[in-house]
Amino acid sequence: MILPGKHIKQDRALIAVGGDILSVLDRAMTVSSIWRKVQVMRATREDASPVSFDWFILALTLLYAISALDRDGDLITPVRGSA
């Protein structure tokens, strides 16, 4: 589920969907804005399988659990490491 496996294609694994989320999350955004951007991005890729909203929310939850993003009211913000 988190990683690809026998029954989950590589592009549908939560870690891959999370990567798509992080790639479109360049500023604070609402969940619906992120969802629209991820849908558009995945629709333009030839190898990407469709992802349901439930699966998208699971990927968001995973990213929050590993502190890759944060919530500020209704906005989701990326957590950038200091270099």
WOGIWO-V279271 format. One record per residue. SS is DSSP state (A for helix, B for strand, O for the rest). PHI is phi in radians with two decimals (999 if undefined). NEAR is the number of other C-alpha atoms within 8 Angstrom. Layout:
ss=SS phi=PHI near=NEAR
ss=SS phi=PHI near=NEAR
This chain:
ss=O phi=999 near=7
ss=O phi=-1.31 near=6
ss=O phi=-1.87 near=8
ss=O phi=-1.13 near=12
ss=O phi=-2.72 near=8
ss=O phi=-1.08 near=5
ss=O phi=-1.90 near=5
ss=O phi=-2.20 near=9
ss=O phi=-1.12 near=9
ss=A phi=-1.01 near=9
ss=A phi=-1.37 near=10
ss=A phi=-1.74 near=12
ss=O phi=-1.07 near=13
ss=A phi=-1.02 near=13
ss=A phi=-1.17 near=9
ss=A phi=-1.27 near=10
ss=A phi=-1.13 near=12
ss=A phi=-1.07 near=12
ss=A phi=-1.10 near=8
ss=A phi=-1.10 near=9
ss=A phi=-1.08 near=11
ss=A phi=-1.13 near=9
ss=A phi=-1.25 near=7
ss=A phi=-1.67 near=9
ss=O phi=-1.55 near=11
ss=O phi=-1.67 near=7
ss=O phi=-2.74 near=6
ss=O phi=-1.15 near=9
ss=B phi=-2.49 near=10
ss=O phi=-1.40 near=9
ss=A phi=-1.04 near=9
ss=A phi=-1.16 near=6
ss=A phi=-1.16 near=8
ss=A phi=-1.10 near=12
ss=A phi=-1.02 near=10
ss=A phi=-1.08 near=8
ss=A phi=-1.13 near=9
ss=A phi=-1.15 near=11
ss=A phi=-1.05 near=9
ss=A phi=-1.09 near=8
ss=A phi=-1.07 near=8
ss=A phi=-1.22 near=10
ss=A phi=-1.21 near=9
ss=A phi=-1.48 near=6
ss=O phi=-1.51 near=7
ss=O phi=-1.17 near=5
ss=O phi=-1.60 near=5
ss=O phi=-1.54 near=9
ss=O phi=-1.46 near=7
ss=O phi=-1.12 near=6
ss=O phi=-2.14 near=8
ss=O phi=-1.34 near=6
ss=A phi=-1.09 near=7
ss=A phi=-1.05 near=6
ss=A phi=-1.17 near=9
ss=A phi=-1.05 near=11
ss=A phi=-1.14 near=8
ss=A phi=-1.07 near=9
ss=A phi=-1.16 near=12
ss=A phi=-1.06 near=10
ss=A phi=-1.10 near=8
ss=A phi=-1.05 near=10
ss=A phi=-1.08 near=11
ss=A phi=-1.16 near=10
ss=A phi=-1.14 near=7
ss=O phi=-1.70 near=6
ss=O phi=1.07 near=8
ss=O phi=-1.56 near=10
ss=B phi=-2.54 near=10
ss=B phi=-2.34 near=10
ss=B phi=-2.07 near=8
ss=B phi=-2.29 near=7
ss=O phi=1.20 near=4
ss=O phi=-1.58 near=7
ss=B phi=-1.80 near=10
ss=B phi=-1.84 near=12
ss=B phi=-2.17 near=12
ss=B phi=-1.30 near=12
ss=O phi=-1.76 near=8
ss=O phi=-1.77 near=5
ss=O phi=-1.26 near=4
ss=O phi=-1.48 near=3
ss=O phi=-1.93 near=2
